[in-house]
Amino acid sequence: MVKAIPEVTLNDGTTLPVTGLGTYGLWGNAGANAVSSGINAGYRLIDTAYNYENEGAVGEGIRRSGISRDELWVTSKLPGRYHTYEKALVAIQESLFRAQLDYFDLYLIHWPLPNQDTYVEAWQALIDAQKWGLVRSIGVSNFLPEHLDRIIKETGVTPSVNQVELHPFFNQAHQRKVHTDLNIQTQSWSPIARAKDILSNDTISQIAESHHKTIAQVVLRWQYQIGSVSIPRSTSPERQRENLAIFDFELSDSEMTAISDLSRPDGRLFDMDPATHEEF
């Protein structure tokens, strides 16, 4: 039996479960079924994005689950091609129409695209979308400290969340410190990194064996103990349940350090540096 998922309180007073279901690559009927099974396994935070092209499947999965909408937290994200103020507001509405939802619980700017230099305008659109009830909480994704500083300085509004690449091979220690200082919740995408790299890692394997847990469970527990909200993706109902079973054990300080020490400067999985990466 999966224990109740703890929640964190964001800087705007809303709450968020400490782990959720990632949905990248979950499309069509199979995607809807995966979302439904995830919700029935115990997930209450569901993460999607405009550019995942599956907001409709996520909405359908929510309906198939039979769980009341007000028990769920649904996240989506704004793509780079809609960073101008008017386009951003329309994109949010279109995403809601696709998902057949009245609001998003959390809405993020997917990438800053600093070379385009319109992310402050996009952030202002999210601020107004929140005022108008389209979204409950607003945040960003893949924003570096300089991007965070700029939107806060120019709008006076601090994001509630910054979703970044974060896993044992890229632990984002400095970025997490910035988030703590600004009272921004860290959220992790690709929290388990690449399966082949994680499964072959002796350090994590030994820790998992000592706790009689899977390697994924140990990594997700590490994510929880460093204070990050993780969003692992899985289509298997069994694996979905396993990924939620991380609240009945605890990693020691030495184990946490051993996992964190696996981080390396070139640890990004896809060489997607927010300073230069452009996602439209």
C-alpha positions as CSV (number, residue, x, y, z in Angstrom):
1,M,0.0,0.0,0.0
2,V,1.5,3.4,-1.1
3,K,1.7,5.8,1.8
4,A,0.1,9.2,1.4
5,I,2.3,11.5,-0.7
6,P,3.7,14.5,1.4
7,E,3.1,18.0,0.0
8,V,5.2,21.2,0.0
9,T,3.8,24.7,0.3
10,L,4.8,27.1,-2.4
11,N,5.6,30.7,-2.0
12,D,2.1,31.7,-3.1
13,G,0.4,29.5,-0.5
14,T,-0.6,26.7,-2.9
15,T,0.6,23.2,-2.3
16,L,2.2,20.5,-4.5
17,P,2.8,16.8,-3.9
18,V,6.5,16.0,-3.6
19,T,6.4,13.6,-6.5
20,G,4.3,13.4,-9.7
21,L,3.9,11.6,-13.0
22,G,5.8,12.8,-16.0
23,T,4.0,12.3,-19.3
24,Y,6.5,13.1,-22.1
25,G,5.9,10.5,-24.9
26,L,2.5,9.4,-23.5
27,W,0.2,9.9,-26.5
28,G,-3.2,8.7,-27.7
29,N,-5.2,5.9,-26.1
30,A,-2.1,4.3,-24.6
31,G,-1.1,7.6,-23.1
32,A,-4.5,8.2,-21.6
33,N,-4.5,4.7,-20.0
34,A,-1.0,5.3,-18.6
35,V,-2.1,8.6,-17.0
36,S,-5.3,6.9,-15.6
37,S,-3.2,4.0,-14.2
38,G,-0.8,6.4,-12.6
39,I,-3.6,8.3,-10.9
40,N,-5.1,5.1,-9.6
41,A,-1.6,4.0,-8.4
42,G,-1.6,7.1,-6.2
43,Y,-0.2,10.0,-8.2
44,R,-1.9,13.3,-7.8
45,L,0.5,15.6,-9.7
46,I,0.5,15.2,-13.4
47,D,3.0,17.0,-15.6
48,T,2.5,17.8,-19.3
49,A,3.4,20.5,-21.7
50,Y,2.1,22.2,-24.9
51,N,5.0,20.8,-26.8
52,Y,4.5,17.2,-25.6
53,E,1.4,17.2,-27.8
54,N,-0.5,15.1,-25.3
55,E,-2.6,17.5,-23.2
56,G,-5.7,15.9,-24.7
57,A,-4.5,12.4,-23.6
58,V,-3.7,13.7,-20.2
59,G,-7.2,15.2,-19.8
60,E,-8.7,11.9,-21.0
61,G,-6.6,10.0,-18.6
62,I,-7.8,12.2,-15.8
63,R,-11.4,11.5,-16.7
64,R,-10.9,7.8,-17.1
65,S,-9.3,7.6,-13.6
66,G,-12.6,8.5,-11.9
67,I,-10.7,10.7,-9.4
68,S,-12.2,14.1,-8.8
69,R,-10.5,17.0,-10.5
70,D,-10.1,18.9,-7.2
71,E,-7.9,16.1,-5.9
72,L,-5.3,16.5,-8.7
73,W,-2.6,19.0,-9.5
74,V,-2.1,19.4,-13.3
75,T,0.9,21.2,-14.8
76,S,1.5,22.4,-18.3
77,K,4.1,24.6,-20.0
78,L,4.3,27.4,-22.5
79,P,6.4,26.8,-25.7
80,G,8.9,29.3,-26.9
81,R,7.0,30.3,-30.1
82,Y,4.3,31.8,-27.9
83,H,6.4,34.0,-25.6
84,T,4.8,37.3,-26.7
85,Y,2.1,38.4,-24.3
86,E,-1.0,37.9,-26.5
87,K,0.2,34.6,-27.9
88,A,1.0,33.3,-24.4
89,L,-2.5,34.0,-23.2
90,V,-4.1,32.3,-26.2
91,A,-1.7,29.3,-25.8
92,I,-2.8,28.8,-22.2
93,Q,-6.4,28.8,-23.2
94,E,-5.8,26.4,-26.1
95,S,-4.0,24.0,-23.7
96,L,-7.0,24.1,-21.3
97,F,-9.4,23.4,-24.2
98,R,-7.3,20.4,-25.3
99,A,-7.2,19.0,-21.8
100,Q,-10.9,19.9,-21.3
101,L,-9.9,21.5,-18.0
102,D,-11.1,24.8,-16.4
103,Y,-7.7,25.7,-15.0
104,F,-4.1,24.4,-14.5
105,D,-2.8,24.0,-11.0
106,L,0.7,25.0,-12.2
107,Y,1.8,26.6,-15.4
108,L,5.4,27.1,-16.4
109,I,7.5,28.9,-19.1
110,H,9.1,25.8,-20.6
111,W,12.5,27.4,-21.6
112,P,13.8,31.0,-21.3
113,L,15.2,31.3,-24.8
114,P,17.4,34.2,-23.8
115,N,18.5,34.8,-27.4
116,Q,14.9,35.7,-28.3
117,D,14.7,37.9,-25.2
118,T,10.9,37.7,-24.7
119,Y,10.7,35.6,-21.5
120,V,9.9,38.6,-19.4
121,E,6.9,39.4,-21.6
122,A,5.8,35.7,-21.3
123,W,6.2,35.9,-17.5
124,Q,3.9,38.9,-17.4
125,A,1.3,36.9,-19.4
126,L,1.4,34.2,-16.8
127,I,1.0,36.7,-14.0
128,D,-2.2,37.9,-15.6
129,A,-3.4,34.4,-16.3
130,Q,-3.1,33.7,-12.6
131,K,-5.1,36.8,-11.7
132,W,-7.8,35.7,-14.1
133,G,-8.1,32.2,-12.7
134,L,-6.7,30.3,-15.7
135,V,-3.9,28.9,-13.5
136,R,-3.5,28.6,-9.8
137,S,0.3,28.9,-9.5
138,I,2.9,30.1,-12.0
139,G,6.5,29.2,-12.4
140,V,9.3,28.5,-14.9
141,S,11.4,25.7,-16.2
142,N,15.1,25.6,-17.1
143,F,15.6,29.2,-15.9
144,L,19.2,30.0,-14.9
145,P,19.8,32.3,-11.9
146,E,20.2,35.4,-14.2
147,H,16.9,34.7,-15.8
148,L,15.2,34.4,-12.4
149,D,16.7,37.6,-11.2
150,R,15.5,39.5,-14.2
151,I,11.9,38.4,-14.2
152,I,11.7,39.1,-10.4
153,K,13.3,42.5,-10.8
154,E,11.2,43.6,-13.8
155,T,7.8,42.3,-12.6
156,G,8.1,42.0,-8.8
157,V,6.7,38.4,-9.0
158,T,8.8,35.4,-7.9
159,P,8.1,32.1,-9.6
160,S,6.7,29.4,-7.3
161,V,8.6,26.6,-9.1
162,N,11.6,26.2,-11.3
163,Q,11.6,22.8,-13.1
164,V,15.2,21.9,-14.1
165,E,17.2,18.9,-15.2
166,L,18.3,17.3,-11.9
167,H,19.5,13.7,-11.2
168,P,22.5,12.1,-9.5
169,F,24.8,12.8,-12.4
170,F,23.8,16.5,-12.5
171,N,22.7,17.5,-9.0
172,Q,22.4,21.3,-9.6
173,A,23.7,22.2,-6.2
174,H,24.3,25.8,-7.0
175,Q,21.0,26.2,-8.8
176,R,19.2,24.6,-5.8
177,K,20.9,27.1,-3.4
178,V,19.6,30.0,-5.5
179,H,16.1,28.5,-5.4
180,T,16.3,28.3,-1.6
181,D,17.5,31.8,-1.3
182,L,14.6,33.1,-3.5
183,N,12.0,30.8,-1.9
184,I,11.4,28.9,-5.2
185,Q,10.6,25.2,-5.1
186,T,13.0,23.0,-7.1
187,Q,11.4,20.5,-9.4
188,S,13.3,17.8,-11.3
189,W,12.8,16.6,-14.8
190,S,14.5,13.3,-15.8
191,P,15.0,12.6,-12.1
192,I,16.3,9.1,-12.6
193,A,18.6,10.0,-15.5
194,R,19.2,7.4,-18.2
195,A,18.2,3.9,-17.2
196,K,21.4,2.3,-18.5
197,D,23.6,4.7,-16.6
198,I,21.7,4.4,-13.4
199,L,21.3,0.6,-13.5
200,S,25.0,0.1,-14.0
201,N,26.1,2.4,-11.2
202,D,27.7,0.5,-8.4
203,T,27.2,3.2,-5.7
204,I,23.5,3.4,-6.2
205,S,23.2,-0.4,-6.6
206,Q,24.8,-1.1,-3.3
207,I,22.6,1.5,-1.5
208,A,19.5,0.0,-3.1
209,E,20.5,-3.5,-2.1
210,S,21.1,-2.5,1.5
211,H,17.6,-1.0,1.7
212,H,15.9,-3.8,-0.3
213,K,14.7,-1.2,-2.7
214,T,15.0,-0.7,-6.4
215,I,17.6,1.7,-7.9
216,A,14.8,4.0,-9.1
217,Q,13.3,4.1,-5.6
218,V,16.7,5.1,-4.1
219,V,17.2,7.9,-6.6
220,L,13.6,9.2,-6.1
221,R,14.2,9.0,-2.3
222,W,17.4,11.0,-2.8
223,Q,15.4,13.6,-4.8
224,Y,12.9,13.8,-1.9
225,Q,15.5,14.3,0.7
226,I,17.3,17.0,-1.2
227,G,14.0,18.9,-1.2
228,S,13.1,18.5,-4.9
229,V,9.7,17.6,-6.4
230,S,10.4,14.8,-8.9
231,I,8.3,13.8,-11.9
232,P,9.4,10.3,-13.1
233,R,7.7,8.9,-16.2
234,S,6.5,5.3,-16.4
235,T,3.8,3.6,-18.4
236,S,3.9,0.4,-16.3
237,P,1.3,0.2,-13.5
238,E,3.8,-1.9,-11.4
239,R,6.6,0.6,-12.0
240,Q,4.3,3.5,-11.2
241,R,3.5,1.9,-7.8
242,E,7.1,1.2,-7.2
243,N,8.1,4.8,-7.9
244,L,5.7,6.0,-5.3
245,A,6.9,3.6,-2.6
246,I,9.7,5.8,-1.3
247,F,8.3,7.1,2.0
248,D,8.9,4.0,4.1
249,F,12.7,4.3,4.3
250,E,15.4,6.9,4.7
251,L,18.8,7.4,3.2
252,S,21.6,8.2,5.7
253,D,23.7,11.3,5.4
254,S,26.6,9.3,4.0
255,E,24.4,7.6,1.4
256,M,23.0,11.0,0.4
257,T,26.5,12.4,0.0
258,A,27.7,9.3,-2.0
259,I,24.8,9.8,-4.5
260,S,25.3,13.6,-4.7
261,D,29.1,13.0,-5.3
262,L,28.2,11.3,-8.6
263,S,27.4,14.7,-10.1
264,R,29.7,16.0,-12.8
265,P,30.0,19.3,-14.7
266,D,29.1,17.6,-18.0
267,G,26.3,15.6,-16.5
268,R,23.5,17.0,-18.6
269,L,21.7,14.2,-20.5
270,F,21.0,16.0,-23.8
271,D,23.5,18.9,-23.7
272,M,20.5,21.3,-23.4
273,D,22.1,24.4,-21.7
274,P,19.4,26.9,-20.9
275,A,21.8,29.7,-21.8
276,T,21.8,28.7,-25.4
277,H,19.1,26.0,-25.9
278,E,16.0,27.1,-28.0
279,E,12.8,25.1,-27.9
280,F,9.9,26.5,-29.9
